[in-house]
Amino acid sequence: MSSRDTASPALDGAVIAIDGPSGSGKSSTARGVAVALGLRYLDTGAMYRAVTWAVLAAGADPDDPAAVAGLADRLDVQSGTDPQAPTIAVDGVDVSGEIRSPAVTNAVSAVSAVPAVRAQMVARQRELVGAGGIVVEGRDIGIAVTPEATLKVFLTAQVSARAQRRTAQVGGPSSAHQTTRDDLDRRDRLDSSRQASPLARADDAVDVDTTELSLPEVVDHIVALVRGAVQVRDGQVSR
């Protein structure tokens, strides 16, 4: 992977949106790009997982939109933006580990589909993006969160590759591959069909298929795309 750069003034103002389905490599890729370019990093999916964790911890029903919305309205979700040490906290409590549990994974699509939750998190995400200098990853970044992003990337991968990565990520046995694949198919259907900010590719996004690419290859490719996008944006100065 590329060594970390000191962000140039142009990169300081850049906003890089990386969207894609579960298991496409968004988090690892976005963190790698942020480190390589000296930018901040925001995992929006972790914010929805944090709300989901809080819903489950409170004993609320994740399939009850009114209950979820009422609880979410009282939460203080804070996300760190250091790509080398990302953190997520709810009401001052670090839940970085807890949000990766199977229970949270199974419920997060239902919680993130609640319009009130979506609106609250998108507003917070826009605050964190601020003046730029950040790589943001999720499922609706290029459309709902940063429609004016310097560069929009939509990561894809064959579902078999995504399932293999996700199984390895959670340390599951190879026999869990089919179950993981079924879970990814279900998550894709839920995320693509929800009313509020569904998983969708922005019209001006660059497609990157990661099926046959290593993580360093994906990161280097997107770093090159970022540099090209910044030159186009500031063409009268950079060319």
PESUL-V299451 format. One record per run of one state. SS is the DSSP state (~ for helix, > for strand, _ for the rest). FROM is the first residue (numbers start at 1). TO is the last residue. If there is no record, write none. Layout:
ss=SS from=FROM to=TO
ss=SS from=FROM to=TO
//
This chain:
ss=_ from=1 to=8
ss=~ from=9 to=12
ss=_ from=13 to=14
ss=> from=15 to=20
ss=_ from=21 to=25
ss=~ from=26 to=37
ss=_ from=38 to=39
ss=> from=40 to=43
ss=~ from=44 to=57
ss=_ from=58 to=64
ss=~ from=65 to=72
ss=_ from=73 to=76
ss=> from=77 to=79
ss=_ from=80 to=87
ss=> from=88 to=90
ss=_ from=91 to=92
ss=> from=93 to=94
ss=_ from=95 to=97
ss=~ from=98 to=100
ss=_ from=101 to=101
ss=~ from=102 to=112
ss=_ from=113 to=114
ss=~ from=115 to=129
ss=_ from=130 to=133
ss=> from=134 to=138
ss=_ from=139 to=140
ss=~ from=141 to=145
ss=_ from=146 to=150
ss=> from=151 to=156
ss=_ from=157 to=158
ss=~ from=159 to=169
ss=_ from=170 to=173
ss=~ from=174 to=193
ss=_ from=194 to=205
ss=> from=206 to=209
ss=_ from=210 to=214
ss=~ from=215 to=233
ss=_ from=234 to=234
ss=~ from=235 to=238
ss=_ from=239 to=239
//
